[in-house]
């Protein structure tokens, strides 16, 4: 192998190591926050935790009687068995998403004017989530 070929191979190897390290650093593990609404925890407080440069997974236990507004991207609301979000105010939407890459997983939502509203939310995902007993619409996606 000549000198030019050796330099090219070495450069490619170093570049590959640099790029793979940059990708790993750009996508750190998500922060996981446990919320037990039966013990007085709230989703609103959980959504304020952590840095916005890192994904947030909120694992929910119990019945959360609150109106939830998600303004930050890269959030997953994941319900454990028996978890529910129940909107206490029939004039407000129960869960409102105004951010990108937000998902709900295995999470019953009820009450409120609309159960789950996504406004301008890119890559919005709903998996294993039921929405019922709302004043108007179960799931409403606007400009997303």
PyMOL commands that set and color helices and strands:
alter all, ss='L'
color gray80, all
select helices_A, chain A and resi 3-26+37-39+43-47
alter helices_A, ss='H'
color red, helices_A
select strands_A, chain A and resi 31-36+56-61+63-65+68-70+75-79+84-87+95-97+102-105+108-111+116-119+125-127+131-132+139-142
alter strands_A, ss='S'
color yellow, strands_A
deselect
rebuild
show_as cartoon
